[in-house]
Amino acid sequence: MSWKTETSLADLDAEAQIEVTCKDPECDHMRYELAGDLRQRKGFARLYLDEVEARLTCGSRGCGHAVRLQIMLDLHEEGFVAGMP
């Protein structure tokens, strides 16, 4: 089991960004999809992310290879803070 088999599109906020990257090393095309937009597609609303990954293909012209999904988190970079005795 992985996070993709345990997380469904319905679990994600509609504005959550999902990075979709082509698995073909020669193509390496990347795009962003919103979870809400993916839920709007026919048959996608109740899918888990591993199933979404299996159904999506590369959007680059003439490619059509399999893709890898990553959820983009809104993290803020902060410097390391440590106390010295």
GUVO-43871 format. One record per atom (N, C-alpha, C, O): residue in three letters; z, x, y; atom name. Coordinates in nm, 4 decimals, padded with zeros to 6 digits, always signed. Layout:
BEGIN
+------+----------+----------+----------+------+
: guse :       c3 :       c1 :       c2 : kegu :
+------+----------+----------+----------+------+
:  Ala :        Z :        X :        Y :   CA :
...
+------+----------+----------+----------+------+
% end
This chain:
BEGIN
+------+----------+----------+----------+------+
: guse :       c3 :       c1 :       c2 : kegu :
+------+----------+----------+----------+------+
:  Met : +00.0000 : +00.0850 : -00.1184 :    N :
:  Met : +00.0000 : +00.0000 : +00.0000 :   CA :
:  Met : +00.0000 : +00.0891 : +00.1241 :    C :
:  Met : +00.0661 : +00.1928 : +00.1289 :    O :
:  Ser : -00.0757 : +00.0454 : +00.2234 :    N :
:  Ser : -00.0778 : +00.1159 : +00.3507 :   CA :
:  Ser : -00.0622 : +00.0148 : +00.4628 :    C :
:  Ser : -00.0564 : -00.1057 : +00.4385 :    O :
:  Trp : -00.0556 : +00.0635 : +00.5835 :    N :
:  Trp : -00.0384 : -00.0263 : +00.6969 :   CA :
:  Trp : -00.1569 : -00.1202 : +00.7119 :    C :
:  Trp : -00.1421 : -00.2298 : +00.7659 :    O :
:  Lys : -00.2741 : -00.0792 : +00.6653 :    N :
:  Lys : -00.3920 : -00.1645 : +00.6760 :   CA :
:  Lys : -00.3867 : -00.2822 : +00.5784 :    C :
:  Lys : -00.4421 : -00.3884 : +00.6069 :    O :
:  Thr : -00.3213 : -00.2646 : +00.4645 :    N :
:  Thr : -00.3101 : -00.3739 : +00.3681 :   CA :
:  Thr : -00.1946 : -00.4677 : +00.4023 :    C :
:  Thr : -00.1874 : -00.5788 : +00.3497 :    O :
:  Glu : -00.1051 : -00.4242 : +00.4895 :    N :
:  Glu : +00.0115 : -00.5046 : +00.5253 :   CA :
:  Glu : -00.0016 : -00.5730 : +00.6612 :    C :
:  Glu : +00.0793 : -00.6595 : +00.6947 :    O :
:  Thr : -00.1030 : -00.5350 : +00.7402 :    N :
:  Thr : -00.1199 : -00.5888 : +00.8750 :   CA :
:  Thr : -00.2461 : -00.6729 : +00.8814 :    C :
:  Thr : -00.3537 : -00.6277 : +00.8423 :    O :
:  Ser : -00.2329 : -00.7939 : +00.9303 :    N :
:  Ser : -00.3507 : -00.8796 : +00.9449 :   CA :
:  Ser : -00.3904 : -00.8860 : +01.0924 :    C :
:  Ser : -00.3120 : -00.8497 : +01.1801 :    O :
:  Leu : -00.5103 : -00.9317 : +01.1183 :    N :
:  Leu : -00.5544 : -00.9486 : +01.2567 :   CA :
:  Leu : -00.4648 : -01.0461 : +01.3306 :    C :
:  Leu : -00.4420 : -01.0310 : +01.4507 :    O :
:  Ala : -00.4135 : -01.1465 : +01.2597 :    N :
:  Ala : -00.3264 : -01.2466 : +01.3213 :   CA :
:  Ala : -00.1943 : -01.1858 : +01.3674 :    C :
:  Ala : -00.1295 : -01.2407 : +01.4565 :    O :
:  Asp : -00.1530 : -01.0730 : +01.3083 :    N :
:  Asp : -00.0291 : -01.0063 : +01.3475 :   CA :
:  Asp : -00.0416 : -00.9335 : +01.4803 :    C :
:  Asp : +00.0587 : -00.9071 : +01.5466 :    O :
:  Leu : -00.1645 : -00.9008 : +01.5195 :    N :
:  Leu : -00.1874 : -00.8212 : +01.6394 :   CA :
:  Leu : -00.2031 : -00.9099 : +01.7621 :    C :
:  Leu : -00.2514 : -01.0228 : +01.7538 :    O :
:  Asp : -00.1614 : -00.8565 : +01.8754 :    N :
:  Asp : -00.1834 : -00.9222 : +02.0034 :   CA :
:  Asp : -00.3330 : -00.9311 : +02.0287 :    C :
:  Asp : -00.4072 : -00.8408 : +01.9901 :    O :
:  Ala : -00.3783 : -01.0366 : +02.0917 :    N :
:  Ala : -00.5214 : -01.0560 : +02.1163 :   CA :
:  Ala : -00.5813 : -00.9422 : +02.1981 :    C :
:  Ala : -00.7003 : -00.9138 : +02.1845 :    O :
:  Glu : -00.5028 : -00.8766 : +02.2821 :    N :
:  Glu : -00.5506 : -00.7676 : +02.3672 :   CA :
:  Glu : -00.5358 : -00.6298 : +02.3018 :    C :
:  Glu : -00.5680 : -00.5284 : +02.3638 :    O :
:  Ala : -00.4880 : -00.6253 : +02.1786 :    N :
:  Ala : -00.4730 : -00.4965 : +02.1094 :   CA :
:  Ala : -00.6099 : -00.4341 : +02.0863 :    C :
:  Ala : -00.7014 : -00.4990 : +02.0356 :    O :
:  Gln : -00.6227 : -00.3072 : +02.1241 :    N :
:  Gln : -00.7488 : -00.2363 : +02.1066 :   CA :
:  Gln : -00.7526 : -00.1697 : +01.9699 :    C :
:  Gln : -00.6562 : -00.1063 : +01.9269 :    O :
:  Ile : -00.8653 : -00.1854 : +01.9031 :    N :
:  Ile : -00.8868 : -00.1229 : +01.7735 :   CA :
:  Ile : -01.0045 : -00.0279 : +01.7871 :    C :
:  Ile : -01.1137 : -00.0680 : +01.8273 :    O :
:  Glu : -00.9813 : +00.0988 : +01.7530 :    N :
:  Glu : -01.0878 : +00.1976 : +01.7567 :   CA :
:  Glu : -01.1646 : +00.1902 : +01.6256 :    C :
:  Glu : -01.1050 : +00.1987 : +01.5182 :    O :
:  Val : -01.2955 : +00.1746 : +01.6334 :    N :
:  Val : -01.3839 : +00.1639 : +01.5174 :   CA :
:  Val : -01.4732 : +00.2885 : +01.5181 :    C :
:  Val : -01.5577 : +00.3040 : +01.6063 :    O :
:  Thr : -01.4541 : +00.3781 : +01.4187 :    N :
:  Thr : -01.5260 : +00.5042 : +01.4140 :   CA :
:  Thr : -01.6099 : +00.5120 : +01.2870 :    C :
:  Thr : -01.5614 : +00.4804 : +01.1784 :    O :
:  Cys : -01.7352 : +00.5537 : +01.3003 :    N :
:  Cys : -01.8251 : +00.5685 : +01.1860 :   CA :
:  Cys : -01.7747 : +00.6810 : +01.0957 :    C :
:  Cys : -01.7324 : +00.7860 : +01.1441 :    O :
:  Lys : -01.7796 : +00.6585 : +00.9649 :    N :
:  Lys : -01.7356 : +00.7592 : +00.8685 :   CA :
:  Lys : -01.8426 : +00.8648 : +00.8400 :    C :
:  Lys : -01.8126 : +00.9691 : +00.7820 :    O :
:  Asp : -01.9674 : +00.8383 : +00.8806 :    N :
:  Asp : -02.0752 : +00.9345 : +00.8606 :   CA :
:  Asp : -02.0566 : +01.0509 : +00.9584 :    C :
:  Asp : -02.0619 : +01.0302 : +01.0796 :    O :
:  Pro : -02.0349 : +01.1730 : +00.9077 :    N :
:  Pro : -02.0097 : +01.2871 : +00.9970 :   CA :
:  Pro : -02.1276 : +01.3200 : +01.0883 :    C :
:  Pro : -02.1087 : +01.3806 : +01.1938 :    O :
:  Glu : -02.2467 : +01.2815 : +01.0498 :    N :
:  Glu : -02.3624 : +01.3076 : +01.1350 :   CA :
:  Glu : -02.3704 : +01.2091 : +01.2513 :    C :
:  Glu : -02.4257 : +01.2417 : +01.3564 :    O :
:  Cys : -02.3164 : +01.0907 : +01.2336 :    N :
:  Cys : -02.3204 : +00.9879 : +01.3377 :   CA :
:  Cys : -02.1960 : +00.9973 : +01.4267 :    C :
:  Cys : -02.2065 : +01.0246 : +01.5463 :    O :
:  Asp : -02.0787 : +00.9745 : +01.3678 :    N :
:  Asp : -01.9495 : +00.9810 : +01.4374 :   CA :
:  Asp : -01.9437 : +00.8894 : +01.5608 :    C :
:  Asp : -01.8720 : +00.9182 : +01.6566 :    O :
:  His : -02.0196 : +00.7791 : +01.5576 :    N :
:  His : -02.0189 : +00.6814 : +01.6679 :   CA :
:  His : -01.8828 : +00.6128 : +01.6734 :    C :
:  His : -01.8236 : +00.5837 : +01.5695 :    O :
:  Met : -01.8328 : +00.5869 : +01.7948 :    N :
:  Met : -01.7026 : +00.5242 : +01.8104 :   CA :
:  Met : -01.7140 : +00.4131 : +01.9147 :    C :
:  Met : -01.7827 : +00.4273 : +02.0158 :    O :
:  Arg : -01.6448 : +00.3020 : +01.8875 :    N :
:  Arg : -01.6384 : +00.1917 : +01.9832 :   CA :
:  Arg : -01.4997 : +00.1293 : +01.9758 :    C :
:  Arg : -01.4244 : +00.1539 : +01.8816 :    O :
:  Tyr : -01.4670 : +00.0490 : +02.0750 :    N :
:  Tyr : -01.3408 : -00.0243 : +02.0770 :   CA :
:  Tyr : -01.3690 : -00.1730 : +02.0628 :    C :
:  Tyr : -01.4638 : -00.2260 : +02.1208 :    O :
:  Glu : -01.2851 : -00.2386 : +01.9847 :    N :
:  Glu : -01.2914 : -00.3849 : +01.9676 :   CA :
:  Glu : -01.1533 : -00.4400 : +01.9995 :    C :
:  Glu : -01.0523 : -00.3766 : +01.9690 :    O :
:  Leu : -01.1486 : -00.5561 : +02.0598 :    N :
:  Leu : -01.0212 : -00.6244 : +02.0813 :   CA :
:  Leu : -00.9903 : -00.7100 : +01.9594 :    C :
:  Leu : -01.0798 : -00.7715 : +01.9013 :    O :
:  Ala : -00.8630 : -00.7136 : +01.9210 :    N :
:  Ala : -00.8230 : -00.7920 : +01.8044 :   CA :
:  Ala : -00.8607 : -00.9386 : +01.8229 :    C :
:  Ala : -00.9022 : -01.0040 : +01.7271 :    O :
:  Gly : -00.8472 : -00.9906 : +01.9433 :    N :
:  Gly : -00.8833 : -01.1297 : +01.9711 :   CA :
:  Gly : -01.0314 : -01.1564 : +01.9502 :    C :
:  Gly : -01.0694 : -01.2623 : +01.9003 :    O :
:  Asp : -01.1156 : -01.0601 : +01.9884 :    N :
:  Asp : -01.2598 : -01.0754 : +01.9689 :   CA :
:  Asp : -01.2955 : -01.0728 : +01.8209 :    C :
:  Asp : -01.3830 : -01.1472 : +01.7767 :    O :
:  Leu : -01.2284 : -00.9878 : +01.7443 :    N :
:  Leu : -01.2547 : -00.9818 : +01.5995 :   CA :
:  Leu : -01.2122 : -01.1115 : +01.5311 :    C :
:  Leu : -01.2789 : -01.1579 : +01.4386 :    O :
:  Arg : -01.1005 : -01.1705 : +01.5770 :    N :
:  Arg : -01.0542 : -01.2969 : +01.5184 :   CA :
:  Arg : -01.1537 : -01.4094 : +01.5416 :    C :
:  Arg : -01.1592 : -01.5041 : +01.4632 :    O :
:  Gln : -01.2327 : -01.4003 : +01.6488 :    N :
:  Gln : -01.3310 : -01.5029 : +01.6817 :   CA :
:  Gln : -01.4507 : -01.5018 : +01.5860 :    C :
:  Gln : -01.5211 : -01.6020 : +01.5734 :    O :
:  Arg : -01.4731 : -01.3903 : +01.5196 :    N :
:  Arg : -01.5873 : -01.3815 : +01.4275 :   CA :
:  Arg : -01.5629 : -01.4701 : +01.3063 :    C :
:  Arg : -01.4496 : -01.4866 : +01.2612 :    O :
:  Lys : -01.6695 : -01.5258 : +01.2553 :    N :
:  Lys : -01.6603 : -01.6178 : +01.1423 :   CA :
:  Lys : -01.6003 : -01.5474 : +01.0198 :    C :
:  Lys : -01.6516 : -01.4450 : +00.9746 :    O :
:  Gly : -01.4914 : -01.6036 : +00.9670 :    N :
:  Gly : -01.4278 : -01.5525 : +00.8469 :   CA :
:  Gly : -01.3324 : -01.4367 : +00.8678 :    C :
:  Gly : -01.2788 : -01.3842 : +00.7701 :    O :
:  Phe : -01.3088 : -01.3945 : +00.9916 :    N :
:  Phe : -01.2232 : -01.2796 : +01.0181 :   CA :
:  Phe : -01.0793 : -01.3166 : +01.0534 :    C :
:  Phe : -00.9914 : -01.2308 : +01.0456 :    O :
:  Ala : -01.0528 : -01.4389 : +01.0913 :    N :
:  Ala : -00.9231 : -01.4779 : +01.1485 :   CA :
:  Ala : -00.8041 : -01.4459 : +01.0591 :    C :
:  Ala : -00.6988 : -01.4076 : +01.1101 :    O :
:  Arg : -00.8172 : -01.4600 : +00.9293 :    N :
:  Arg : -00.7034 : -01.4403 : +00.8392 :   CA :
:  Arg : -00.7124 : -01.3113 : +00.7575 :    C :
:  Arg : -00.6378 : -01.2941 : +00.6610 :    O :
:  Leu : -00.8021 : -01.2213 : +00.7947 :    N :
:  Leu : -00.8204 : -01.0979 : +00.7180 :   CA :
:  Leu : -00.7148 : -00.9938 : +00.7509 :    C :
:  Leu : -00.6638 : -00.9878 : +00.8628 :    O :
:  Tyr : -00.6830 : -00.9119 : +00.6513 :    N :
:  Tyr : -00.6004 : -00.7940 : +00.6730 :   CA :
:  Tyr : -00.6911 : -00.6821 : +00.7207 :    C :
:  Tyr : -00.8124 : -00.6875 : +00.7008 :    O :
:  Leu : -00.6328 : -00.5805 : +00.7838 :    N :
:  Leu : -00.7135 : -00.4766 : +00.8459 :   CA :
:  Leu : -00.7975 : -00.3972 : +00.7457 :    C :
:  Leu : -00.9051 : -00.3492 : +00.7814 :    O :
:  Asp : -00.7512 : -00.3824 : +00.6221 :    N :
:  Asp : -00.8345 : -00.3138 : +00.5221 :   CA :
:  Asp : -00.9590 : -00.3964 : +00.4904 :    C :
:  Asp : -01.0654 : -00.3408 : +00.4631 :    O :
:  Glu : -00.9459 : -00.5287 : +00.4941 :    N :
:  Glu : -01.0610 : -00.6161 : +00.4705 :   CA :
:  Glu : -01.1566 : -00.6152 : +00.5903 :    C :
:  Glu : -01.2784 : -00.6200 : +00.5734 :    O :
:  Val : -01.1004 : -00.6089 : +00.7106 :    N :
:  Val : -01.1836 : -00.5987 : +00.8306 :   CA :
:  Val : -01.2627 : -00.4681 : +00.8257 :    C :
:  Val : -01.3828 : -00.4662 : +00.8529 :    O :
:  Glu : -01.1947 : -00.3600 : +00.7912 :    N :
:  Glu : -01.2587 : -00.2286 : +00.7819 :   CA :
:  Glu : -01.3735 : -00.2305 : +00.6810 :    C :
:  Glu : -01.4778 : -00.1695 : +00.7044 :    O :
:  Ala : -01.3546 : -00.2999 : +00.5698 :    N :
:  Ala : -01.4587 : -00.3077 : +00.4669 :   CA :
:  Ala : -01.5793 : -00.3895 : +00.5128 :    C :
:  Ala : -01.6913 : -00.3642 : +00.4683 :    O :
:  Arg : -01.5578 : -00.4875 : +00.6016 :    N :
:  Arg : -01.6678 : -00.5742 : +00.6456 :   CA :
:  Arg : -01.7437 : -00.5209 : +00.7660 :    C :
:  Arg : -01.8618 : -00.5513 : +00.7833 :    O :
:  Leu : -01.6774 : -00.4419 : +00.8493 :    N :
:  Leu : -01.7446 : -00.3887 : +00.9675 :   CA :
:  Leu : -01.8337 : -00.2709 : +00.9296 :    C :
:  Leu : -01.8068 : -00.2000 : +00.8326 :    O :
:  Thr : -01.9391 : -00.2511 : +01.0066 :    N :
:  Thr : -02.0275 : -00.1359 : +00.9895 :   CA :
:  Thr : -02.0474 : -00.0685 : +01.1243 :    C :
:  Thr : -02.0127 : -00.1242 : +01.2284 :    O :
:  Cys : -02.1025 : +00.0492 : +01.1214 :    N :
:  Cys : -02.1301 : +00.1257 : +01.2423 :   CA :
:  Cys : -02.2288 : +00.0490 : +01.3290 :    C :
:  Cys : -02.3257 : -00.0081 : +01.2788 :    O :
:  Gly : -02.2039 : +00.0480 : +01.4582 :    N :
:  Gly : -02.2904 : -00.0240 : +01.5510 :   CA :
:  Gly : -02.4015 : +00.0607 : +01.6101 :    C :
:  Gly : -02.4817 : +00.0112 : +01.6892 :    O :
:  Ser : -02.4072 : +00.1877 : +01.5726 :    N :
:  Ser : -02.5116 : +00.2745 : +01.6247 :   CA :
:  Ser : -02.6469 : +00.2351 : +01.5654 :    C :
:  Ser : -02.6562 : +00.2000 : +01.4477 :    O :
:  Arg : -02.7502 : +00.2413 : +01.6468 :    N :
:  Arg : -02.8832 : +00.1998 : +01.6031 :   CA :
:  Arg : -02.9279 : +00.2784 : +01.4801 :    C :
:  Arg : -02.9313 : +00.4015 : +01.4817 :    O :
:  Gly : -02.9622 : +00.2056 : +01.3734 :    N :
:  Gly : -03.0148 : +00.2659 : +01.2519 :   CA :
:  Gly : -02.9118 : +00.3286 : +01.1603 :    C :
:  Gly : -02.9494 : +00.3882 : +01.0594 :    O :
:  Cys : -02.7831 : +00.3177 : +01.1910 :    N :
:  Cys : -02.6806 : +00.3810 : +01.1060 :   CA :
:  Cys : -02.6311 : +00.2836 : +00.9997 :    C :
:  Cys : -02.6745 : +00.2913 : +00.8848 :    O :
:  Gly : -02.5417 : +00.1928 : +01.0356 :    N :
:  Gly : -02.4914 : +00.0921 : +00.9429 :   CA :
:  Gly : -02.3947 : +00.1421 : +00.8373 :    C :
:  Gly : -02.3681 : +00.0709 : +00.7404 :    O :
:  His : -02.3406 : +00.2638 : +00.8531 :    N :
:  His : -02.2443 : +00.3173 : +00.7561 :   CA :
:  His : -02.1070 : +00.2505 : +00.7716 :    C :
:  His : -02.0832 : +00.1740 : +00.8651 :    O :
:  Ala : -02.0190 : +00.2815 : +00.6784 :    N :
:  Ala : -01.8821 : +00.2300 : +00.6803 :   CA :
:  Ala : -01.8064 : +00.2882 : +00.7997 :    C :
:  Ala : -01.8445 : +00.3916 : +00.8547 :    O :
:  Val : -01.6994 : +00.2204 : +00.8383 :    N :
:  Val : -01.6195 : +00.2625 : +00.9532 :   CA :
:  Val : -01.4728 : +00.2785 : +00.9153 :    C :
:  Val : -01.4283 : +00.2335 : +00.8097 :    O :
:  Arg : -01.3995 : +00.3440 : +01.0044 :    N :
:  Arg : -01.2548 : +00.3639 : +00.9906 :   CA :
:  Arg : -01.1902 : +00.2978 : +01.1121 :    C :
:  Arg : -01.2409 : +00.3096 : +01.2236 :    O :
:  Leu : -01.0788 : +00.2284 : +01.0907 :    N :
:  Leu : -01.0082 : +00.1597 : +01.1991 :   CA :
:  Leu : -00.8811 : +00.2333 : +01.2370 :    C :
:  Leu : -00.8128 : +00.2903 : +01.1519 :    O :
:  Gln : -00.8502 : +00.2312 : +01.3665 :    N :
:  Gln : -00.7236 : +00.2807 : +01.4180 :   CA :
:  Gln : -00.6781 : +00.1855 : +01.5269 :    C :
:  Gln : -00.7587 : +00.1410 : +01.6087 :    O :
:  Ile : -00.5502 : +00.1541 : +01.5284 :    N :
:  Ile : -00.4951 : +00.0714 : +01.6353 :   CA :
:  Ile : -00.4530 : +00.1641 : +01.7476 :    C :
:  Ile : -00.3807 : +00.2613 : +01.7256 :    O :
:  Met : -00.4984 : +00.1336 : +01.8672 :    N :
:  Met : -00.4645 : +00.2148 : +01.9834 :   CA :
:  Met : -00.3347 : +00.1615 : +02.0428 :    C :
:  Met : -00.3244 : +00.0433 : +02.0757 :    O :
:  Leu : -00.2367 : +00.2488 : +02.0561 :    N :
:  Leu : -00.1069 : +00.2103 : +02.1105 :   CA :
:  Leu : -00.0982 : +00.2514 : +02.2559 :    C :
:  Leu : -00.1529 : +00.3543 : +02.2956 :    O :
:  Asp : -00.0308 : +00.1725 : +02.3339 :    N :
:  Asp : -00.0108 : +00.2024 : +02.4757 :   CA :
:  Asp : +00.1154 : +00.2861 : +02.4891 :    C :
:  Asp : +00.2228 : +00.2344 : +02.5197 :    O :
:  Leu : +00.1012 : +00.4159 : +02.4659 :    N :
:  Leu : +00.2145 : +00.5070 : +02.4726 :   CA :
:  Leu : +00.2069 : +00.5888 : +02.6011 :    C :
:  Leu : +00.0987 : +00.6262 : +02.6464 :    O :
:  His : +00.3204 : +00.6150 : +02.6572 :    N :
:  His : +00.3272 : +00.6971 : +02.7773 :   CA :
:  His : +00.3713 : +00.8376 : +02.7381 :    C :
:  His : +00.4655 : +00.8548 : +02.6608 :    O :
:  Glu : +00.3032 : +00.9365 : +02.7916 :    N :
:  Glu : +00.3428 : +01.0739 : +02.7629 :   CA :
:  Glu : +00.4633 : +01.1087 : +02.8477 :    C :
:  Glu : +00.4681 : +01.0805 : +02.9675 :    O :
:  Glu : +00.5596 : +01.1702 : +02.7834 :    N :
:  Glu : +00.6776 : +01.2132 : +02.8550 :   CA :
:  Glu : +00.7099 : +01.3542 : +02.8090 :    C :
:  Glu : +00.6902 : +01.3888 : +02.6925 :    O :
:  Gly : +00.7588 : +01.4340 : +02.9000 :    N :
:  Gly : +00.7964 : +01.5703 : +02.8672 :   CA :
:  Gly : +00.9193 : +01.5751 : +02.7787 :    C :
:  Gly : +01.0009 : +01.4829 : +02.7796 :    O :
:  Phe : +00.9326 : +01.6817 : +02.7027 :    N :
:  Phe : +01.0485 : +01.7000 : +02.6177 :   CA :
:  Phe : +01.1689 : +01.7295 : +02.7026 :    C :
:  Phe : +01.1655 : +01.8188 : +02.7872 :    O :
:  Val : +01.2761 : +01.6547 : +02.6810 :    N :
:  Val : +01.3997 : +01.6751 : +02.7562 :   CA :
:  Val : +01.5097 : +01.7071 : +02.6573 :    C :
:  Val : +01.5406 : +01.6284 : +02.5678 :    O :
:  Ala : +01.5679 : +01.8242 : +02.6753 :    N :
:  Ala : +01.6780 : +01.8653 : +02.5867 :   CA :
:  Ala : +01.7856 : +01.9312 : +02.6710 :    C :
:  Ala : +01.7570 : +02.0008 : +02.7685 :    O :
:  Gly : +01.9074 : +01.9083 : +02.6324 :    N :
:  Gly : +02.0186 : +01.9690 : +02.7055 :   CA :
:  Gly : +02.0527 : +02.1060 : +02.6495 :    C :
:  Gly : +02.0501 : +02.1272 : +02.5283 :    O :
:  Met : +02.0843 : +02.1972 : +02.7375 :    N :
:  Met : +02.1267 : +02.3315 : +02.6969 :   CA :
:  Met : +02.2772 : +02.3404 : +02.7215 :    C :
:  Met : +02.3241 : +02.3055 : +02.8298 :    O :
:  Pro : +02.3531 : +02.3865 : +02.6223 :    N :
:  Pro : +02.4990 : +02.3935 : +02.6447 :   CA :
:  Pro : +02.5370 : +02.5021 : +02.7408 :    C :
:  Pro : +02.6553 : +02.5204 : +02.7696 :    O :
+------+----------+----------+----------+------+
% end
